[in-house]
Amino acid sequence: MTRSTNNMYKQILTVSTKYHIPMMNRNQTFLCLVLLMLWSTGTYAQTRKDQPVYKDASQPIESRIDDLLSRMTLEEKVMQLNQYTLGRNNNANNVEETVKELSAEIGSLIYFDSSAGLRNTAQRKAMNESRLGIPILFAHDVIHGFRTVYPISLAQACSWNPGLVKQACAVAAQESRMSGTDWTFSPMIDVARDGRWGRVAEGYGEDPYTNAVFGVASVQGYQGDDLSSPTRIAACLKHYVGYGASEAGRDYMYTEISGQTLWDTYMLPYEEGIKAGAATVMSCFNDISGTPGTASHYILTEILKERWQHDGFVVSDWGAIQQLRSQGVAADRKEAAQKAFLAGVEMDMMNECYDNHLATLVEEGTVPMSLVDDAVRRVLRLKFRLGLFENPYTPEIPEEERLLLPENVDIARQLAEESMVLLKNENHTLPLKNVSKIAVIGPMTQEKDHLLGSWYGHGRGRDVESIYEGLEKEFAGTSQLLYAQGCAFDGEDRSGFAEALRTAAEADVLLVCLGEKRAWSGENASRSTLALPAIQEELVEELYALGKPIVLILSSGRPLELCRLEPLSNAILEIWQPGIAGGTPLAGILSGRVNPSGKLSITFPYSTGQIPIYYNHRQSARTNQGKYQDIPSTPLYEFAHGLSYTTYEYGTLTASATTLKRGEKLIVEIPMSNTGAMDGAETVHWFIRDPVSSISRPVKELKHFEKQLIRQGESRTFRFEIDPERDFSFVDATGKRFLEAGEYQVIVKDQVVKVQLVD
């Protein structure tokens, strides 16, 4: 035989051995074996009877989906579009019954357990008892950590370090996937400008660009380059779209959003997240100017699927489909199912709408079968990309080998450190140097659970380092700590004030640790005021009368109203809800071992009555009028505010050109020197302004930011490469971008460079 024929024969031998076919006379069987080889290697569309194309990992994913879809009944397809729960009642005596009650054909389960055993039991049922053996997709709300809980998302943005956030999300992905979860309902990229809305804690603040950058970092951290990796999970962009505009900060409420505002404020983070490859999207609860997001064909299909070409799927929020009845656009669950599905929601999360009504809607001709096939295709596509058909089960690994690994806790600690914002530091009260006695007072001092924040995954209070524990380690041998609780988080019990005053009287400086319980922010946690409960403010008033320096330490899930507390405090440090590892970073900042570098991702109003107040507002018709007559009209702490222990000297802002044409690029630079006594990390925020536009634009818009470490005495140059099509353009009410000739301004702090764009 020729060499090529001999090689083919060797391949035939391999194939015949693989399929246990005995070799006969070479001349009699050669042709048959050639055909067998072609068949087994995928040259033929159909493989062996017991190895269909959809189970053949060597086949392209789309071919596998085609094959599997061709084999599925309508009922099997419908079940793939439903999501139930598993693990809420996983008592050992109930596990078997719980799994028995599940349909073997279910598409997805929200998985509440923190280890893989129960998942594998349910998955085994799907693989062995369903007709086609389609694996289940397991999901959970892993918002800011699985067991290694890091700071809430609002705090993460204050780090201005998307690379570090990406690392933290990779940690969450590793812990989740190794514990049985394949898919997270994160990141939340709702632009939010009303701190009364409890879910402001879950997003990245008030700015569209900031939400876009950190949303992309999160997607990349969760998903990596290969979703089938045993340490990666699928991301979900939520809540698409405009949920952060809930009227008066009340959750689930109506939102009035014009087409212009929809595109220039709320869409950017989602568009960028889709470009980054986010696997899924979650529809929003809110009614957008008369059409609930869950029933909006424009948003879910025309934009997401057709314009942006998203090939993943949309999952409803919990109960959002059946809640179309409450919103007045569906008479019953059947009509709700019809409206949501036709709009573009592929998966029903806990609504009992698709499982009960979708097949009937198809049989009646109300919902086309082609649309069902497209929806199922999207769900199956993610399962194939996750590698669930090849690896449906999760290895059961001991906790100590997958959770709270030292290197993961280090990342959580670093993110907490960079997220904390020094709001005030009068007369260099901080850092604390040569202080003999420190009084640590307030309800947050020894608290653990509330530092986790809302949506804390599988975090546990016992994993948390409290403020007091961090201080004990940091100041051991240098300062004596004195403790008194003073008061509870709320209520009217002042009985602890006396002890607090006695303790404070002995100290040189007072650390007053106040803030919110974790349940005060998050979903369904709207509040009428951003002020702390009166009992906490009263405690500070009593302590202030002693004349001792007061350092206010705040832990919260939202910006706070501090107009009464700010005058009583010499220094204010916002630590947010830092997760499990906040104590040491806080203590390091107080001692001066750590130089604070956080800057606000959301405005702190002077008063709740100023809401909505945010940096990128549009210009008023009368710029010197229309102010409040009883309070200031400016915020207490503006977007991007944050102090350091060192001083930075900004040089002159320069541009590579002052006139440019379309298609040309522009380089803008600013040098900076660290003129203080400590190394520090500084973030430069680059804003642009278009003074005259055919559509009025915000007074300034963030387009770039950069954080650099600058050592004492060193200088660095910060650089922004401007692409006018990307950075100077704006968007109209249909989502179309346009770029007009004229003057544009590039702004860094109080410096402005003017650039003329010519046609």
HELIX and SHEET records of a PDB file:
HELIX    1   1 ARG A    3  LYS A   18  1                                  16    
HELIX    2   2 ARG A   26  SER A   40  1                                  15    
HELIX    3   3 VAL A   53  LYS A   55  5                                   3    
HELIX    4   4 ILE A   61  ARG A   71  1                                  11    
HELIX    5   5 LEU A   74  MET A   79  1                                   6    
HELIX    6   6 VAL A   95  GLU A  101  1                                   7    
HELIX    7   7 GLY A  117  GLU A  129  1                                  13    
HELIX    8   8 SER A  153  CYS A  158  1                                   6    
HELIX    9   9 PRO A  162  MET A  178  1                                  17    
HELIX   10  10 GLY A  198  GLU A  202  5                                   5    
HELIX   11  11 PRO A  208  GLN A  223  1                                  16    
HELIX   12  12 TYR A  243  ALA A  245  5                                   3    
HELIX   13  13 GLU A  247  GLY A  249  5                                   3    
HELIX   14  14 GLY A  259  THR A  261  1                                   3    
HELIX   15  15 LEU A  262  TYR A  266  3                                   5    
HELIX   16  16 LEU A  268  LYS A  275  1                                   8    
HELIX   17  17 GLY A  293  ALA A  295  5                                   3    
HELIX   18  18 HIS A  297  HIS A  297  1                                   1    
HELIX   19  19 TYR A  298  ARG A  307  3                                  10    
HELIX   20  20 GLN A  322  LEU A  324  5                                   3    
HELIX   21  21 ARG A  333  ALA A  343  1                                  11    
HELIX   22  22 TYR A  354  GLU A  363  1                                  10    
HELIX   23  23 MET A  369  ARG A  385  1                                  17    
HELIX   24  24 GLU A  399  GLU A  401  5                                   3    
HELIX   25  25 PRO A  406  SER A  419  1                                  14    
HELIX   26  26 GLU A  426  HIS A  428  5                                   3    
HELIX   27  27 ASP A  449  LEU A  452  5                                   4    
HELIX   28  28 GLY A  461  ASP A  463  5                                   3    
HELIX   29  29 ILE A  467  PHE A  475  1                                   9    
HELIX   30  30 PHE A  497  ALA A  505  1                                   9    
HELIX   31  31 ARG A  518  TRP A  520  5                                   3    
HELIX   32  32 ALA A  534  TYR A  544  1                                  11    
HELIX   33  33 GLU A  566  LEU A  568  5                                   3    
HELIX   34  34 GLY A  579  ALA A  581  5                                   3    
HELIX   35  35 GLY A  583  SER A  591  1                                   9    
HELIX   36  36 THR A  608  GLN A  610  5                                   3    
HELIX   37  37 PRO A  724  ASP A  727  1                                   4    
SHEET    1   A 5 TRP A 183  THR A 184  0                                        
SHEET    2   A 5 LEU A 137  HIS A 140  1                                        
SHEET    3   A 5 SER A 108  TYR A 111  1                                        
SHEET    4   A 5 ASN A  82  LEU A  86  1                                        
SHEET    5   A 5 ASP A 348  MET A 349  1                                        
SHEET    1   B 3 CYS A 236  TYR A 240  0                                        
SHEET    2   B 3 THR A 280  SER A 283  1                                        
SHEET    3   B 3 PHE A 313  VAL A 315  1                                        
SHEET    1   C 2 ASP A 287  ILE A 288  0                                        
SHEET    2   C 2 THR A 291  PRO A 292 -1                                        
SHEET    1   D 6 VAL A 421  ASN A 425  0                                        
SHEET    2   D 6 ALA A 571  GLU A 574 -1                                        
SHEET    3   D 6 ILE A 550  SER A 555  1                                        
SHEET    4   D 6 VAL A 509  GLY A 515  1                                        
SHEET    5   D 6 LYS A 437  ILE A 441  1                                        
SHEET    6   D 6 GLN A 480  ALA A 484  1                                        
SHEET    1   E 3 TYR A 648  TYR A 650  0                                        
SHEET    2   E 3 LEU A 666  ASN A 674 -1                                        
SHEET    3   E 3 THR A 654  ALA A 655 -1                                        
SHEET    1   F 3 TYR A 648  TYR A 650  0                                        
SHEET    2   F 3 LEU A 666  ASN A 674 -1                                        
SHEET    3   F 3 SER A 715  ILE A 722 -1                                        
SHEET    1   G 5 THR A 659  LYS A 661  0                                        
SHEET    2   G 5 GLN A 751  VAL A 758  1                                        
SHEET    3   G 5 GLY A 742  VAL A 748 -1                                        
SHEET    4   G 5 GLY A 680  ARG A 689 -1                                        
SHEET    5   G 5 GLU A 701  ILE A 710 -1                                        
SHEET    1   H 2 PHE A 730  VAL A 731  0                                        
SHEET    2   H 2 ARG A 737  PHE A 738 -1                                        
END                                                                             
